[in-house]
Amino acid sequence: MSRAMADAEPTPPPAEPAAGRFSIERLSSAFARLMGAPAGQAVGPAAAVADSDAIVVDEPDAPPSPQMIVEGMLFVGRPDGHPLTAREMAEPIRGVDADEVTQIIEQLNGLYRTGGEPWEIVAERGGYRFQLRDEFAAVRQRLRGNTRAAKLTPAAIEVLSLVAYRQPITCDAINKTRGVRSHPVLASLVRRELVAAENEVAEGGVRLTRYRTTDRFNRLFGIASPADLPSSDDLDDA
């Protein structure tokens, strides 16, 4: 990929495809967001990439291998959190069937064991998902128990609460309620995919950005929708 393409400003992620279907564009965009890599940069244990600053090659990029695609799908996962079936993973890969996907998964697990990686792909409920190996179970439990406390500062919790109970809400409204500038905190919550920004054009051509909680927020807090949040007498109506 040329330096000009690497430096180009990333485009917004594509709309969610139909249920059960995947696209390479969606996988690349979602996986890059998940791993914090620039759009278009390959990531993952089976996708070692040379430093783009060390050499610039103008030749066309090689298409991703079936192994990279399967690994990317498993890293991203399904929106509903259910395991991915071999048939689902084979669907967007030309010339690959479900049995070959199973073989690819076995090959990936072999690479992970050889490389001493802490994760593995396991079969569950008719599909496959990533998990930490059994010897890392204690670490997994600690992380699950401390995720919210470790990742959210008091300011972030305050802003997230305002968004959750008053959504859709503007940054100005949050600033007025808190009495301090809140945009950096909102930007952090958007990066963590707990909050999503929605742009609209109001009367007179004024551009407004409103914030809502995301499906990831719902999953982390164990609710189906914001309507399931506990009632709060401490927050006035927006």
N, C-alpha and C positions, 0 to 999 in steps of 0.2 A: 504494500500500500504506500502510495507516495506521501511525502510530508504534508503536502497541501491538503490531501484528504484527511490525514490524521489530525490536522489542526482545525479542520472545519467544525463549526459549531454543531453539536449533536441535535438531531431532529427529535420532536416529541415522539414518544412511543406510539406504535400503531394501536388502533382500536382492538379490543379483545376479540379474537376469532370465535367462530361458532364453537359451542361446547364440544369437547372431545377432539378438536382439531388443533394442530400446531403449525407454525410457520417458522422458517429459519430466521426471518426478520424479528419475530416476537421473541424467540429464544435468545438471539444475540442481544437485543435491547434489554430484556429482563435480566439476563445473566450478567451483563455489564453493570446494570444498576445494582444488582444483588452484591456483586463483588467489589463495587466501587472502582471499576476500571473504565477508561475512556471508551465511548461507543466505538464498536468495530474492533476492539482489541480482544484477541482470544484469551480465555482464562480457563482454569481448571487443571487438575492433576495431569491429564493426558494431553495438554495443549501448551507445552513449553514454547515460548516465543522469544526470538532474539530481540535485544534492545534496539528500538527503532532509531535511536540517536547514533548507534554504532554504524549502521549501514542503511542506505535507502535504496530499495530495489523498485524499479518502475515496471517490472513484469506483473501481469495480472495475478491476483491472489488465487491460491489453490483452493478449490472447494473444500468445505469441511468434510472430514471422513465420517463414515457411519458411527465409528466409535466416539468421536467428538460430539456428534449430534445426540446420541443416546445419553452420554454423560451430561451434556448441557440440559437435556430434558429433565433428567433426574435431579440435577441441582436446582432447577427452577421449580419443578413440581407442578401439580395441578392447582388451580385457584381454590378448589374446595378442600385441598389437603389430602385427598385420597391417593393411594398408591397408583402409579402408572402401570398399565398393562403392557405386555410385549406387543400386542396388536396395535395399541395406540402409538407406541414409539416407532413401530415399523411403518405406519401409514404415510408420513411425509418423506420417507427415505426411499428413493427410487431403487428398485432391484433388491430390496431387503425385506424378508418376511419375519413373522413373529419368532420362529425357531432360531433364525440368525441373530435376532436381538438378544435372545437368551444366551447364545454363545458369546456375543459381545459383552454382555454383563459378566459372564464368567471370566473373560479375558481382562476386563477392567478390575475385577476383584483380585485377579492374579497380580496385576500391576501394583495395586494398592498394597498387597501383602509384601511383595518384593521390595517396594519402595518404603516400607515401614509407615505407611499413611495411617492416621488414626480413624479413618472412616471406612465403611464398607457398604455394599448394596445388598439389601436383604429382601427376600420374598415375603409379602404380607397381603392377605386378603385378595389373592388372585393377581397381585401386581408387584411392583418393586418400589423401594424408596431408599434414600441414604440414611445412615445412622452412624454414630460413633461406635467403635468396637467395644465389646464387653469390658475390656480392661480399662476403658475410659468412662464407665458408667457413673462412677462417683463424681467425675468432673461434670458430666451431663446433668446430674441431679442438682449440683451446686448452681450451675448456670440457670437451670429452669427455676430454681427457687429465688434467685437474686436478680433476674433479668430486669425487672421494672426498677428496682432500687439502684442498680448499677448504671443503668443507661439514662435515667431521667433525673435531671436536677430539679430542685424545688421550683425554679422558674419555668422549666419545661412542663412540669405537672400542672402548674397554675394555668399556663397558656392552653395546654391540652384540655383541661377541664372546661375552660371558657369555650373552646371550639366545640367540644362534645355536647355541651348543654345549650349553646346558642347558635349552632350551625344552621344555615351558612352565615358566617360572620366575617367582617372585614378586619384588616389589621388596625385601621383607625379606631374601630369600636373596642378592640382589645387594648390598644394603647390608652384610651380614655378610661377604661375600667381599671387597669393596673397602674396607670399614672407614670409608666415608663415605656421606652421604645421596645417593641416586641418583635420586630421583623427578624432579627438574627435567630431568635428562639423558634419562630415559625419556620424559618428556612431549615433549621436543624430537624424539626419534626417532619417536614416534607421529605428531607433526605432519608429519614428513617422509615418513610412510607407509613407513618401513623396519621398524617394529615395530607390532604390533597388540595391544591389550589385550583379554583375555577375562575376563569376570566370571562367577563361580560362587558358589553358596552351599554351604558345607561343613557338616559335622555341627554341630548346636547353633545353626544359623542364622548362622554366621560368614561374612561375605562376603569372598571372596578374588579378587584380580585377578592373573592370570597373563599373561605376555608371550610372544609368538611373533614370528618374522620373517615378512615378508609376501612376496607374489608380486613386488612391486616390488624388494624386497631380492634375490630370486633373479635377476631380470633384470639388475640393476645389477652383481651379482657373477658373472654368467655361469654360474649353476648351475640345474639343474632343480628341486632340492629341497635342504633342509638336509643330507640324507644325502650330497650330493656335496661338502660342505665338506671340506677337508683335515683329516686326523686331527690331534689336538693332545694331546701328553703334558703340556701345562702346565695343563690344566683338569681338575680332579677331577670325578667323577660328582656330579650334584646330589643 
